[in-house]
Amino acid sequence: MCVEKLQRILLALALGISMMLAAAGSLKAAFILQVGLIIILIASGLTGFCYITNVLRTAFPSCDEEKK
């Protein structure tokens, strides 16, 4: 498993958890999780730096390295 794929899977899980919290009635927790994800994605898009990707690279190879 490479870093970029793992990051997308973790993002999908976080969005799923947020939806589950909203459906269960924990709107405050769902809102906080959504705002956190939005901040991370905007910061990543504007700067090109993603903290989560850098943390995951310590344990998993990049998809570019895996193809070589």
C-alpha positions as CSV (number, residue, x, y, z in Angstrom):
1,M,0.0,0.0,0.0
2,C,1.4,3.4,-0.9
3,V,1.1,6.7,0.8
4,E,-1.2,8.5,-1.6
5,K,-3.7,5.6,-1.7
6,L,-3.6,5.2,2.0
7,Q,-4.3,9.0,2.5
8,R,-7.4,8.8,0.2
9,I,-8.7,5.8,2.1
10,L,-8.2,7.6,5.5
11,L,-10.0,10.6,4.1
12,A,-12.9,8.5,3.0
13,L,-13.0,6.9,6.4
14,A,-13.0,10.3,8.2
15,L,-15.9,11.5,5.9
16,G,-17.8,8.3,6.6
17,I,-17.3,8.7,10.4
18,S,-18.5,12.3,10.1
19,M,-21.7,11.1,8.2
20,M,-22.2,8.4,10.8
21,L,-21.9,11.0,13.7
22,A,-24.4,13.3,11.9
23,A,-26.9,10.4,11.4
24,A,-26.5,9.4,15.0
25,G,-27.4,12.9,16.2
26,S,-23.9,14.0,17.2
27,L,-24.1,17.1,15.0
28,K,-21.5,19.0,17.0
29,A,-18.9,16.3,16.7
30,A,-19.7,15.8,13.0
31,F,-19.4,19.5,12.4
32,I,-16.0,19.7,14.2
33,L,-14.7,16.8,12.2
34,Q,-15.8,18.3,8.9
35,V,-14.3,21.7,9.7
36,G,-11.0,20.0,10.6
37,L,-11.0,18.1,7.3
38,I,-11.8,21.2,5.4
39,I,-9.0,23.1,7.0
40,I,-6.5,20.3,6.3
41,L,-7.6,20.1,2.6
42,I,-7.5,23.8,2.0
43,A,-4.1,24.2,3.6
44,S,-2.8,21.2,1.6
45,G,-4.3,22.7,-1.6
46,L,-2.8,26.2,-1.1
47,T,0.6,25.2,0.1
48,G,1.2,21.8,-1.5
49,F,2.3,20.5,1.9
50,C,0.2,17.8,3.6
51,Y,1.2,16.9,7.1
52,I,-0.7,13.6,6.9
53,T,1.3,12.5,3.8
54,N,4.6,13.3,5.4
55,V,3.7,11.4,8.6
56,L,2.6,8.4,6.5
57,R,5.8,8.5,4.4
58,T,7.8,7.5,7.5
59,A,6.0,4.1,7.4
60,F,4.9,3.5,3.8
61,P,6.5,4.1,0.4
62,S,5.3,6.7,-2.1
63,C,3.3,5.5,-5.0
64,D,6.1,6.7,-7.4
65,E,8.7,4.6,-5.6
66,E,6.4,1.6,-5.6
67,K,6.1,1.7,-9.4
68,K,9.8,1.7,-10.1
